[in-house]
Amino acid sequence: MTVSGRRGQRPTLEQVAAYAGVGRGTVSRVINGAANVSDQTRTAVQQAIAELGYVPNRAARALAAGSTDAIALVIPEAETRLFAEPYFSGIIRGVSTELADTDMQLLLTLIRNPKERDRFAQYVAAHRVDGVLLVSVHADDPLPDLLERIEMPAVLSGRRSGDEPVPYVDCDNTGGAQTAVEHLIGRGRRAVATITGPLDMYVAQCRLEGYRHALRTAGLEEDERLVAVGDFTEEGGRRAVRELLSRRPDLDAVFCASDVMAAGVRAVLRESGRRVPEDVALVGFDDSAVARHMDPPLTSVRQPLEEMGRSMARVLLEQIEGRKAGRDDRSSRVLPTELIRRASS
């Protein structure tokens, strides 16, 4: 049997059906792996596909299967934070690595204002993606609840609270912070300050609680003058440590809730004539490149950012596949942290 067609054109589904002597629907079932096709017919269709060089249209297959083969990675922050903070690049690398061997496309979306949030909400409500990964979620962010309402598979990086209903991947923020402060206390420091992240973020609340727990365990007084609220930025670290030094100029250690803030703290300590670690010991959180390249190198709590990104992608893919099979494969994971000791403490 021969198939006529214009020279140079890609073969169509109809041409494959004619070549194999079956209907168009049968070819479609073979391509999509349906079980209700005889072995003889399946072999004939596969031979036709091979001889004609037919390449299935992925977009059409996804549409027929009720999927888009796309995942949105949403970061509700300004691009200045995205490119300045190693946290985001680590998560993105992990997600990209995990999706590399799948057919999923990764769509990176920044949401910087309510208008962009509303536009994305309309986009996702139309089910133009198969799932959503949300990074850097604040307590009042409405997107996780929207995704729940429309039954869109979703995974958060971190949590909004201790009873987060949306699947998430997090690290042991409380335990990591506690270990960092216990390290400082073990080095003989007694006026240990902390600079938190934004306290509308559960991650910042957990790291603050770890700090407080370490002080209580050591029998040290909790002095609110030694607590300053930051925003995970270098400038935020600068502002916060100036505030701390004005309240407690005798402080001898600072635990920062991020390496980036610690970089700002290091600069201000140097400007004020204080040596690190001789006068003030310094510990960060993330164990990013910032920590390794600081002078002196920064002791920091390592959170496995790339593994967190990979885990987020795996948890989301499990949800998507489970949904197709009629299962509710929702799970959350908390990954361990590790204190990396360097010269700053």
C-alpha positions as CSV (number, residue, x, y, z in Angstrom):
1,M,0.0,0.0,0.0
2,T,1.3,3.5,-0.8
3,V,0.3,6.8,0.7
4,S,0.1,9.9,-1.5
5,G,1.1,13.3,0.0
6,R,2.8,16.5,-0.9
7,R,6.6,16.3,-1.0
8,G,8.2,17.5,2.2
9,Q,5.1,17.5,4.3
10,R,5.1,15.7,7.6
11,P,2.8,12.6,7.5
12,T,-0.5,12.9,9.3
13,L,-2.5,10.7,11.6
14,E,-4.9,10.0,8.7
15,Q,-2.0,8.8,6.5
16,V,-0.8,6.5,9.2
17,A,-4.3,5.1,9.6
18,A,-4.6,4.5,5.8
19,Y,-1.2,2.9,5.7
20,A,-2.1,0.5,8.5
21,G,-5.6,-0.2,7.3
22,V,-7.3,1.0,10.5
23,G,-9.3,3.9,11.7
24,R,-7.9,7.2,12.9
25,G,-9.1,6.5,16.4
26,T,-7.2,3.2,16.5
27,V,-4.0,5.0,15.7
28,S,-4.7,7.5,18.4
29,R,-5.2,4.7,21.0
30,V,-2.0,3.0,20.0
31,I,0.0,6.3,20.3
32,N,-1.5,7.0,23.7
33,G,-0.8,3.5,25.0
34,A,-4.4,2.3,25.4
35,A,-4.9,-1.3,26.3
36,N,-8.0,-2.0,24.2
37,V,-6.0,-2.7,21.0
38,S,-5.1,-6.2,19.7
39,D,-1.4,-7.0,19.4
40,Q,-1.7,-7.5,15.6
41,T,-3.3,-4.1,15.1
42,R,-0.8,-2.4,17.5
43,T,2.1,-4.0,15.5
44,A,0.6,-2.8,12.2
45,V,0.2,0.8,13.5
46,Q,3.7,0.9,14.9
47,Q,5.1,-0.4,11.6
48,A,3.2,2.4,9.7
49,I,4.5,5.0,12.1
50,A,8.1,3.8,11.7
51,E,7.9,3.5,7.9
52,L,6.2,6.9,7.4
53,G,8.4,8.7,10.0
54,Y,5.3,10.0,11.8
55,V,6.0,12.2,14.8
56,P,3.0,12.6,17.2
57,N,2.0,16.2,18.0
58,R,2.7,16.5,21.7
59,A,0.4,19.5,22.2
60,A,-2.5,17.7,20.6
61,R,-1.8,14.6,22.7
62,A,-1.7,16.7,25.9
63,L,-4.9,18.4,24.9
64,A,-6.6,15.0,24.2
65,A,-5.4,13.8,27.6
66,G,-6.6,16.9,29.4
67,S,-3.1,18.1,30.3
68,T,-0.7,20.9,29.2
69,D,2.7,19.3,29.9
70,A,3.6,22.5,31.7
71,I,4.4,23.4,35.3
72,A,4.5,27.0,36.7
73,L,7.2,28.0,39.1
74,V,5.9,31.1,40.8
75,I,8.0,33.5,42.9
76,P,6.0,36.3,44.4
77,E,9.0,38.7,44.7
78,A,10.6,41.5,42.8
79,E,13.3,40.5,40.2
80,T,15.9,42.3,42.4
81,R,15.4,39.6,45.1
82,L,15.3,36.8,42.5
83,F,18.7,37.6,41.1
84,A,20.4,38.8,44.4
85,E,19.5,35.9,46.7
86,P,21.1,32.4,46.2
87,Y,18.0,30.8,47.7
88,F,16.0,31.2,44.6
89,S,18.7,30.1,42.1
90,G,19.2,26.9,44.2
91,I,15.5,26.0,44.2
92,I,15.3,26.7,40.4
93,R,18.3,24.5,39.6
94,G,16.8,21.7,41.6
95,V,13.4,21.9,40.0
96,S,15.0,22.2,36.5
97,T,17.2,19.1,37.1
98,E,14.3,17.0,38.3
99,L,12.1,17.9,35.3
100,A,15.0,17.5,32.7
101,D,14.1,13.9,31.9
102,T,10.3,14.5,31.7
103,D,8.1,16.1,29.0
104,M,7.2,18.9,31.3
105,Q,7.9,22.5,30.4
106,L,8.9,24.9,33.3
107,L,7.3,28.3,33.2
108,L,9.0,30.8,35.6
109,T,6.6,33.5,36.8
110,L,7.3,36.5,38.9
111,I,4.4,38.1,40.8
112,R,5.4,41.6,42.0
113,N,2.0,43.3,42.5
114,P,-1.8,42.6,42.9
115,K,-2.4,43.1,39.1
116,E,0.1,40.4,38.2
117,R,-1.3,38.1,40.9
118,D,-4.8,38.5,39.5
119,R,-3.6,37.9,35.9
120,F,-1.8,34.7,37.0
121,A,-4.9,33.6,39.0
122,Q,-7.0,33.9,35.8
123,Y,-4.3,32.0,33.8
124,V,-4.1,29.1,36.3
125,A,-7.9,29.0,36.8
126,A,-8.2,28.2,33.1
127,H,-6.0,25.1,33.8
128,R,-3.3,26.2,31.3
129,V,-0.7,24.4,33.5
130,D,-0.8,20.9,35.1
131,G,0.6,22.1,38.4
132,V,2.2,25.0,40.3
133,L,5.3,25.3,42.5
134,L,5.1,28.3,44.8
135,V,8.3,29.8,46.3
136,S,8.7,32.4,49.1
137,V,5.1,32.4,50.2
138,H,3.9,35.0,52.8
139,A,1.1,34.3,55.3
140,D,-1.4,36.5,53.5
141,D,-0.7,35.2,50.0
142,P,-4.1,34.1,48.5
143,L,-2.6,32.0,45.8
144,P,-2.3,28.7,47.7
145,D,-5.9,28.8,48.8
146,L,-7.0,29.6,45.2
147,L,-5.1,26.6,43.9
148,E,-6.8,24.4,46.5
149,R,-10.2,25.7,45.5
150,I,-9.7,25.0,41.8
151,E,-8.1,21.6,42.6
152,M,-4.9,22.5,40.9
153,P,-1.9,20.3,42.0
154,A,0.5,22.5,43.9
155,V,3.6,22.3,46.2
156,L,4.9,25.1,48.4
157,S,8.6,25.8,49.2
158,G,8.2,26.2,52.9
159,R,4.9,26.7,54.8
160,R,2.6,29.5,55.8
161,S,1.9,28.0,59.2
162,G,2.4,24.9,61.3
163,D,-0.8,23.4,60.0
164,E,-0.2,24.1,56.3
165,P,-2.9,22.2,54.3
166,V,-1.2,22.6,50.9
167,P,1.6,20.0,50.2
168,Y,5.0,21.5,50.9
169,V,8.8,20.8,51.0
170,D,10.6,22.5,53.8
171,C,13.8,22.3,55.8
172,D,14.2,22.0,59.6
173,N,14.3,25.8,60.2
174,T,13.8,25.6,63.9
175,G,16.3,22.9,64.5
176,G,18.9,24.6,62.2
177,A,18.6,27.9,64.0
178,Q,18.8,26.2,67.4
179,T,22.0,24.4,66.4
180,A,23.5,27.7,65.2
181,V,22.8,29.6,68.4
182,E,23.9,26.6,70.6
183,H,27.2,26.7,68.6
184,L,27.6,30.4,69.5
185,I,26.8,29.8,73.1
186,G,29.2,26.9,73.2
187,R,32.0,29.3,71.9
188,G,31.4,31.4,75.1
189,R,29.1,34.0,73.7
190,R,26.5,35.4,76.1
191,A,25.0,38.5,74.4
192,V,23.7,36.7,71.3
193,A,21.6,38.7,69.0
194,T,19.5,37.6,66.0
195,I,18.2,39.3,62.8
196,T,15.0,37.6,61.6
197,G,13.4,37.5,58.2
198,P,9.9,39.1,57.7
199,L,7.7,37.8,60.5
200,D,4.7,37.3,58.2
201,M,6.7,34.3,56.9
202,Y,6.6,31.0,58.8
203,V,10.2,30.3,57.9
204,A,11.3,33.5,59.8
205,Q,9.0,32.6,62.8
206,C,10.6,29.1,63.0
207,R,14.2,30.4,62.9
208,L,13.3,33.0,65.6
209,E,11.8,30.2,67.7
210,G,15.0,28.1,67.3
211,Y,17.0,31.1,68.5
212,R,14.8,31.5,71.6
213,H,14.8,27.8,72.4
214,A,18.6,27.7,72.4
215,L,18.7,30.6,74.8
216,R,16.2,29.0,77.1
217,T,18.0,25.6,77.0
218,A,21.3,27.4,78.0
219,G,19.6,29.3,80.8
220,L,20.2,32.7,79.1
221,E,17.9,35.6,79.4
222,E,15.7,36.4,76.4
223,D,16.4,40.1,75.8
224,E,14.1,41.7,73.1
225,R,16.8,44.3,72.6
226,L,18.8,41.6,71.0
227,V,16.1,40.8,68.4
228,A,15.8,42.9,65.2
229,V,13.5,42.2,62.3
230,G,15.1,42.0,58.8
231,D,13.9,41.2,55.3
232,F,16.4,38.7,54.0
233,T,18.2,41.4,52.0
234,E,21.7,42.8,52.5
235,E,20.5,46.3,53.2
236,G,18.0,44.8,55.7
237,G,20.9,43.2,57.5
238,R,22.7,46.6,57.6
239,R,19.7,48.4,59.1
240,A,19.0,45.7,61.6
241,V,22.5,45.4,63.0
242,R,22.8,49.2,63.4
243,E,19.6,49.0,65.4
244,L,21.0,46.2,67.6
245,L,24.3,48.0,68.2
246,S,22.4,51.1,69.3
247,R,20.4,49.1,71.8
248,R,23.1,46.6,73.0
249,P,26.6,47.8,72.0
250,D,28.0,45.0,74.1
251,L,26.6,42.2,71.9
252,D,29.2,39.6,71.1
253,A,27.4,37.4,68.5
254,V,24.8,37.7,65.8
255,F,22.7,34.9,64.3
256,C,21.3,36.0,60.9
257,A,18.3,34.2,59.3
258,S,20.1,34.4,55.9
259,D,23.6,34.6,54.5
260,V,22.7,37.7,52.5
261,M,21.7,39.6,55.7
262,A,24.9,38.4,57.3
263,A,26.9,40.1,54.5
264,G,25.3,43.4,55.4
265,V,26.0,42.8,59.1
266,R,29.7,42.0,58.4
267,A,30.1,45.4,56.5
268,V,28.6,47.4,59.4
269,L,30.6,45.6,62.0
270,R,33.8,46.4,60.0
271,E,32.7,50.1,59.7
272,S,32.2,50.3,63.5
273,G,35.6,48.8,64.2
274,R,34.4,45.5,65.5
275,R,36.3,42.4,64.5
276,V,34.8,39.1,63.4
277,P,34.9,36.8,65.2
278,E,37.2,38.3,67.9
279,D,34.6,41.0,69.0
280,V,31.4,39.7,67.4
281,A,30.9,36.1,66.2
282,L,28.6,35.8,63.1
283,V,26.5,32.9,61.8
284,G,24.2,32.9,58.8
285,F,21.6,30.5,57.3
286,D,21.6,29.0,53.8
287,D,25.3,28.1,53.3
288,S,25.3,29.9,50.0
289,A,28.2,31.1,47.9
290,V,27.9,34.3,49.9
291,A,29.0,32.4,53.0
292,R,32.0,30.8,51.4
293,H,33.3,34.0,49.8
294,M,32.9,36.3,52.8
295,D,35.9,37.6,54.8
296,P,36.2,35.7,57.1
297,P,34.3,32.8,55.6
298,L,30.8,32.6,57.3
299,T,29.6,29.8,59.5
300,S,26.2,29.0,58.2
301,V,23.3,26.6,58.4
302,R,23.2,24.5,55.2
303,Q,19.7,23.9,53.9
304,P,19.8,21.6,50.8
305,L,18.3,24.0,48.3
306,E,18.8,22.0,45.2
307,E,17.4,18.9,46.9
308,M,14.4,21.0,48.1
309,G,13.8,22.0,44.5
310,R,14.1,18.4,43.2
311,S,11.8,17.2,46.0
312,M,9.2,19.9,45.2
313,A,9.2,18.7,41.5
314,R,8.9,15.0,42.5
315,V,6.0,15.7,45.0
316,L,4.2,17.7,42.3
317,L,4.7,15.1,39.6
318,E,3.3,12.4,42.0
319,Q,0.3,14.6,42.6
320,I,-0.3,15.1,38.8
321,E,0.1,11.4,38.0
322,G,-2.1,10.4,41.0
323,R,-4.8,12.8,39.9
324,K,-4.9,11.2,36.4
325,A,-5.3,7.7,38.1
326,G,-8.0,8.9,40.4
327,R,-5.7,9.0,43.5
328,D,-5.0,11.7,46.0
329,D,-1.2,11.5,46.1
330,R,-0.5,14.5,48.4
331,S,2.5,14.5,50.6
332,S,4.9,16.9,52.3
333,R,8.6,16.6,53.2
334,V,10.9,18.3,55.8
335,L,14.6,18.0,54.9
336,P,17.4,18.1,57.5
337,T,19.9,21.0,57.9
338,E,23.6,21.0,58.9
339,L,25.8,23.6,60.5
340,I,28.9,24.3,58.4
341,R,31.5,25.8,60.7
342,R,33.9,28.4,59.3
343,A,36.1,31.2,60.6
344,S,33.4,33.8,61.4
345,S,32.5,32.1,64.7
